[in-house]
């Protein structure tokens, strides 16, 4: 099996995030889990983008999806704090 480099993986996950934002399926929770599992590949501007895009999204999905996105937003804030030390 061919390996994927971090840069490509990062772009695929960012695309998955944008696709999943606002969906009412299993994708939001799966996407957030993947982001957390591969947190080391994201840059400061990625964490800021997650926060900004979640804030600007008009509909985050059902209540369970909204909780998932707000959890990612909180996690992103934590990553920004951690990286600023």
GIQUI-V974395 format. One record per backbone hydrogen bond with DSSP energy under -1.0 kcal/mol. NH is the residue of the N-H (numbers start at 1). CO is the residue of the C=O. E is the energy in kcal/mol with one decimal. If there is no record, write none. Layout:
nh = {NH:NH}
co = {CO:CO}
e = {E:E}
This chain:
nh = {9:10:11:12:13:14:15:16:17:18:19:20:21:23:30:31:32:33:34:35:36:37:38:39:41:42:47:48:49:50:51:52:53:54:55:56:66:67:68:69:70:71:72:73:74:75:76:77:78:79:80:81:82:83:84}
co = {5:6:7:8:9:10:11:12:13:14:15:16:17:20:26:27:28:29:30:31:32:33:34:36:38:39:43:44:45:46:47:48:49:50:51:52:62:63:64:65:66:67:68:69:70:71:72:73:74:75:76:77:78:79:80}
e = {-2.5:-2.9:-1.9:-2.3:-2.6:-2.5:-2.2:-2.2:-2.6:-2.2:-2.3:-2.5:-1.9:-2.5:-2.0:-3.2:-2.5:-2.1:-2.2:-2.6:-2.4:-2.2:-1.6:-1.1:-2.1:-1.2:-1.8:-2.1:-2.0:-2.6:-2.0:-2.6:-3.1:-2.1:-2.5:-2.1:-2.9:-2.4:-1.7:-2.6:-2.6:-2.0:-1.9:-2.3:-2.2:-2.4:-2.9:-2.2:-2.1:-2.3:-2.3:-2.2:-2.7:-2.4:-1.0}
